[in-house]
Amino acid sequence: MTERNFDKRYMRQAIAQAQAASARGEVPVGAVLVDPLADRVIARTGNAPIAICDPTAHAEILALRDGAYKTGNYRLSGLTLYVTLEPCTMCAGAISNARIARVVYGASDPKGGAVESGVRFFDSPICHHRPAVTSGVLADACAAQLRAFFKARRQKSSQKKG
């Protein structure tokens, strides 16, 4: 299996996690933490800041926490994190601290992203560990999921006003 097909397979799992988050009323972002050598999922989750009343409960952070717990190590060296949306600064910092080997994301986030948009955290001199980054994997599907969620939210909000 080529790396691109491997990436698509795991991004589809992240998209499923994002869909589950959306069904709970959360912004649809999903993450899957994978051991690529064993071709094994370590953790999978979606956004949950509303559900657990925690502003840090982004999909990436929850996947890193679960992965650290399951592996018994806060260093997640050698693992790949798949996420449907470009990580924000908080998540990029956590990814660096966890020593993730590779980040694969779907949709870019020009407003809040911190990997290839915005502050470009991994390019910063204060970044201790720089993972390899692959962007744009199933980007159209990831972006469409977000657009649909926010469109529905806007429609619901305008119905309440009118």
N, C-alpha and C positions, 0 to 999 in steps of 0.2 A: 504494500500500500504506500502510495506516495505521501510525502509530508502534507501536501495540500489536501488530499483526501482524508488523512488522519485529522487534520485541523478542522475540516468541515464536519466530520463525524462528531467531534467533541463540541464544536460550536452549536450544532443542532441540539445537543443536550443542554447547553447553556440557554439557548432560546426557549426550550421547554421550561426551564427554571424561571425564566423571565415571564413566561406566560402564566405560570402558577402565581408569581408575585403580583401580576396584574389582576388576576382573579381575586386576590386578597385586598385589592385597592392600593397596592404599592406600585411605585414607578417600575415598569417592567425591565429590570436589569437582572441577568442571571450570570452565575459563575460556576465553573467546574475546574477543580484542581486535579491534575492528572500526573501520574508517574509514567512518562513516555517509554521508559525502558521495559516496564512490566505491562504496558498498555492497560493500566488500571486506574479507575477513578478513585481518588482519595476522599474528595468531598464535593458536594454539589449543593447549591443554594441560590436563593433569589433575594432581592432587596427586602428588608423587614424593619425599617426604622419606625413605621407607624405601629406595627404589630407588637414590637417589644419596647416601644417608647425609648428608642436609643438612636440619637442622630448619627452614630458611627456604624450603624447596622447596614452598611452597603453590602451588596452581594460579595464583593471581593474580600472585605474584612471578615465576613462570616465564614467564607470558604477557607481563608487562612487560619482562622481560629479553630475551625473543625479539623483542618488538616494537621495543625500543630498538636491538637489533643490526640488525634488518632495515631500519629506517628510517634508521639512522646517527645517531640523536639520542636522548639520554636524556629529552628533553622530548617527551611524547606528546600534545601539545595537539590538541584537536579529535577525539580518539578516544574510543570507548565501550568499556568493559570489561563483559562479561557474565559473571556468576559464579553458580553454583548455590546457594551458601551466603553469607550475609551475611559480609563480610570482617572479619577480626580486627583488632586494633590494629596489628600489624606491617604487615599488608597495606594497611590504611587509610593508614598513614603513607607507604608506598611509592606508593600511588595519588596521594596529594597531591603528593609530590615529583616524580612523573612528569607532573603537570599534566593528568591524565586529565579530559576534559570531562564525562563522564557515566559513572556506575556503575549497572548494572542487575543486581539479584540476585533469586534465587528464594526460597529458604527463609530465614526469620529464624533467628538463633542467639542465643536469650536468654542463654545461658551465656557464649559466647565472642565474640559479634558486637560490633562497635565502630562501626557506622554509625547504626543506629536503636535498638540495644540497648546495654547496658553503658555504656562511657565516651563514646559518641557523639563520636568523634574529630573529625569534620568540623565539629561545633559548638564545638569547643574554641578558645579564643583563641590557642593555640600552633599551630593548623593554618594553614599559609600559603596553601593553595589548597583551595577547597571545590567539588568536582564536583557537578553535578546528580545526584540519586539517584532511581531508580525501584525500588521493592521489590515483591515478591510475584508476579513474572512466572513462571508455571508453578510456583508455590510448592508445590502439592500433589505434583506429580511429583518435584520436587527433594527434598522432605522424605521422601517415600516411599522414594526411593533410599537415603537415609541410614539411615532406620529399618530397612530390609531388611538393609543391610550390618551394622549393629550387632547386630541380632537374630541373624543367622547367626554373627557372631563370638562372641556370648554362648553360643549353643548349642554351638559348637565347643569353647569353653573349658569348659563344664560337662560335655561328653562326656569330655574329658581327665581331669577330676577324678573322675568317676564310673566 
